[in-house]
Amino acid sequence: MTARFNRRYFLVTGSAALTGSVFLKACSNTPTPSTTASPAATSAVKPIKAAIVLPGVITDKAWNQAGYGGLTEIKTNLGVETAYVEKIGQAEQAEALSDFARRGFNLIYAHGGQFDAAVKQVATQFPNTFFVGVNGAATGANIASLQIDHLQASYLCGIIAATLSKSKKIAYLAGQEFQATQEELRGLLLGAQSVDPKIQVTSSFTGDWNDAAKAKEAAEALISAGADVVYQWLDNAAATVLQTAEAKGVFAFGNTVDQLDLAPKAVLTSAVKRINLAIAKLADLASKNELKGEVYTLGLEESKILYLGKFGTAVPAELQAKVKKTEDAILAKKITFESCQESGKETRCVKGSA
């Protein structure tokens, strides 16, 4: 069975510490429903109990639902017990992570870079539990981070955006500002500038991945300021932004899942990130004791995990071909994204050409 833990239950009741096999390798994170008790794993697989802590709901058709899918993949592939809890805010993160550890879950995913501080706080208290920050950057003896190379996909989207923008103003809209969103914003800028060095790229962060009203207000403000392409990364609020773009007659990009159908007249393509498969990939390594306390970054080379979704009708065939040629150049390392300094800050710069 798959058990869903209630948010209030976590915060109000304590749980007795349970014993579990010592988990010495790192693992990944994604949203899925409830706790899953499955058939016993074979002797070749390390016995684990996997749980995930989600900031939003598993029905958001975006980040949290994708994370939930990862837990489902783990259950299916490894036949282990799984559990999840959703709608965990910043103040509740450490307690939710700790509660799973006390219950004997020895592989715990924190689904979002905003969990990094809580993961580092809790991990030292539970040395026999491995914590994985999805989209995070924390590492340690029992901490790993799983990252998608958002910059690679957004670079391709930047090429599309700059080519189709008439105002030469592009907007980036996300829930929070941290490493992953900054990487994605950087990729969008670099891709757009490869087409037009003078193009303007502005950013806005609502402070909430799910608040549709805030997202709509922010999107309308960006469009009013002249942006005719909006690249969004939101969860439950994503549909509102895409539909606002469609109503205003501007273009937009889907994110995490293929969101073309949400606003087919507006969406140019989507940066699809199969977080569920990435999470399962690391869990498999963990079950074999091959996962370590480091950052695992998966890019376009993982073609089933990171790729562009269906193209909208506004993207002509020749532009699609240009994007494919650029993607091939990235895979062949003719185009690379290397660490550099710009305006006194560490970032990544593009080198090479298609």
N, C-alpha and C positions, 0 to 999 in steps of 0.2 A: 504494500500500500504506500501511497505517497501522502505524507502528512503536511498540512499547511499550518504553520504556527501563527497564532493571533498576536498582533502587535501589543495589545494590552496585556496579554498573558505573559509575554516576555518581560514587561516592565513591572508587573505587579507581583508575580510569583517567582520564587527562586527554584532552582532545580538541583538535585543531588548530583554530585560529580560522578560520571560514569567512566568506566575504564574502556580503553580502545587501543588498538594496535598503534604503536609509535609510528608516526608518519614523518619520514625524514626527507621527503622530496617535495618540490613545489607543485602547485596545481593552479588551474584557472577558474574563472567565475562567470556565471550566467544565470538569468532568471528562469524559474520553473515553478510549478505549483506544488505545494505540500510536501510531506515527507514520504519517501518511497521505500518500502521494504520489498526487496526483490529476491529472486533465488540466490543462493549462496554463490560467491565467486569461486572459480576454480583455483586449484593450488598454485597455478602459474600467475595468478593475479593477487596483488597485495590487498588484503582486506581493508577497505576504507568505508567511512560513512561521510557522505558529502552533503554540505548545506550551502545555501546562498542567501545573502542579505541584500534586499532590493530597496532602492530609494523610492520606487514608484510601484505601479500596479502591473500585473502580468498580462493585462489585456490592452496595453497602450499601443499595440501594433508598431512598436519601435524598440527602444533600448531594453526595457525591462522584460518585455515579452520574448525578445531574443535571448536574454539571459536565462529566462525560465526554460526556454528550449534547450539550452546547454545542459541543464540539470536532467532533463528528459533523455538527452543523448547519453549522459553518464549512466543513468539507470538501465537504458537499453543495451549499451555496449558492455558494461561491466557487471550488471546485475547486482548493484549495491543499494543500500538504504540511502535515501536522499530526503532533504527537507528544505523548506524555504519560509521566509517571512518577508512581507512587502510593506511599502509605505513607511520606511524607517528614515526619520529625519536626522539631522546632524547631531542633535543632543542625545539621540537614542542609539547611535551607531555602536559605541563601545559595549553597551549592555547587551545588545542583540548578538554581537559577535561572541561575547563572553558566555552567553547563555547556551549557544550551540556547542561551544567548547566544553562547558560543564556537562552537557548531555552526552558527551562522547563522540561528537562529530569531529573527525580528525583531519578533514579537508574542507576548509570554509572559504567561500568566495565572498568578497566584498565588491559589490557590483557598481563601481564608479570611482574615478580618481578622487572624489571628495571624501572617500573613506580612508585615505592614506594615514592621516594622523591617528585615527581610531585603531587601525590595524597595528601600527607601531606601538601604540599604548598597550594593547591587549596581548600581542604575541609573546612578550616577555613573561607574561603570567601563565601561559600555557605552552611550554616548550615542546610537548608531544603532539601539538596540533599544528598543521601547516595552513597558513593563511595566504590567499591569493587575491591581490588587488587587480580587478579588471579595469583597464585604463589607468592604472596607477603607476607609481614610479618607486615605491618603497621596496627595499630588499633587506634581507637579514637571514639569520640562521634558519628560521622557519617562516620566512616571508618571501614570496615571489610576486612579480607583477606581470600581467599579460597585457600587451599593447598591440593594437592594430596600427599599422603605419598609415594613419589618416592622411598624412601629407601627400602620399603618393596618389591616392584617389582624388583628393581635392585639387591637386595639380592638374589632373586631366579635366576636372570640372571647370577649373579656372580658364583653360583654353576655350572651352565651349562658351563660358559666360562672356569673356572678352570679345569673342568673335560675333556673338549675337546681340550684345548690348549696344543700344543706340545712344544712350545718354553718357556712356563710358563711366558709369557709376554702378558699382557692385556692392552688395551688402552681405555681411555674415552675421547670422543671428543664432545664439545658443543660450543654454540655460545658465551655465556657470563658466567662469574663466579659470582654467587650470591647464596643465601641460598638454593634454590631449586636444582641447579646443584651440589652444594656441598653435599647436602643430597643424591642425586642420586649416586654421585661418592663414597660416604661413604658406601652406601649399596652394591655397586658392589665390593668394597674392602672386606667388611666383609663376603659377600657370597663366594667370591673366597678364602679367607683365611680359611674358614670353611672346604674347601677341601684340600688346600695346604697352610700352614702358610707362606711359603717362596715365594709364587708367587708374581710377580712384577705387579703393576698397575700404569700406568703413565697417566697423563691428559694433555689435550691441549684445549685452548679456542681461537677460530678464531676471536672473536670480532664482528662477523656478523652472524646472523642466516640464512641468505639467499644467501650469496655470495658463489656460487658453486666453483669458482676458488680457493678461500681461503680454502674452505673445502677439495677440492681434494688435494691441496698442503699439508695441515696438515695431512690428512689421509695417503698420500704416505710417509710422513716423519715418522709417527708412525710405519708404516709397515716396512719401511727400517731399523728402529731401532730394529726390531725383534718382534713386536706385531703381533700375528696371530689371535687375536680376537679384534674387535673394537666395542665398545658400543657407539653409537652416539645419541645425542639429538640436532637436527637441524630442521629447517623448510624447506624452498624451497631447501636448499642444501643437505637435507637428501638423496635423491635419488642418487646424485653424489657420496656420501661417500659409500653407499651400493654397488653401481655398481663398484666403484673402488676396494672395498674389493673383490668382485666377480672376477674381472679381475686379481687381484693379487693372487688369490687362498687362501684367508684367510676368516675367519668367521666374522659376524657382527650381531648387534641387531637392529631391528626396534624400533621406538619410537612414542608414542602418538596414532598412528593408526596402524593397522596391515599392515606391510610393506613387508611381505614375498614375495609377487608377484613382488616387484621391483627388487629383486635379489635373486631368489629362491635357487641358489647354495650356497649363502653366508649367508643369514639370518637364524639364529638359532631359534629365536622367536622374538616377539615384546612386549615391555612394553606398553600395550594399556591403555590409559587414556581418558575416555569418559568425557572430559571437558564439552562438551555440556550438558550432563545430570547433572553434578555437578553444573553448572551454573543455570540450570533450577531448581534444587533442592533448592538452596538458594533463588532464586526469588520467589518460592512458599512460603517459610517461610516468606519472606519479605512481600508478599501480605497479609499474615495473622498477620502481626506485631509480628512475632516470631523470627525474625532475629536480632542479636545484633552486637555491635561493638567489635568483637573479631575475633580470628583466627579459621576457620573451617577446620579441617583436615580430609580427607576421605581416608581410606586405603582399604586393601583387603577385609574387611568386607562388603564393598559396591561392591559386585561382578559384578554388571553391569557397574561400573564406573572404577575400577582398576583391571586388570587381564592380564595374558599372552595370546598373540595371538596364531595363528597356529604355530606348530613346523615344522622346516625344516627337511628334510630327514636325516640330519647328527646327529640328536638328537635321540639316541636309546630309545626304550620303557622303559628300566630299568631306564634310567636317567630321563625320563618324570615322572615315578612313584616316584622317589626320590624327585623331585621338588614338586609334588603334596603332598607327605607326609610332606614336610617342610612347604608348604603353610597351610596345615591343622593344623600343630603345631603352626604356627603364629596365626591363627584364634582362636585356643584353648588357646592361651596365654602360651603355653609351651615354646615358643620362644618369647622373648620380646626384644625391642630395647629401652634402657633407657639412660637418660642423664648421661654423664660421662665427665671426663677430660682426655685428652691425649696430651702429649707434651705441657702442659700448656694451651690447648685450649678446649673450650666447644664442645662436639660432642655427638654422640650416640654410645653405645656399645651393643653388643648382649649378651643376657643371656638365658640359657636353651638350650635344644636340642630337636630334633624331636623324 
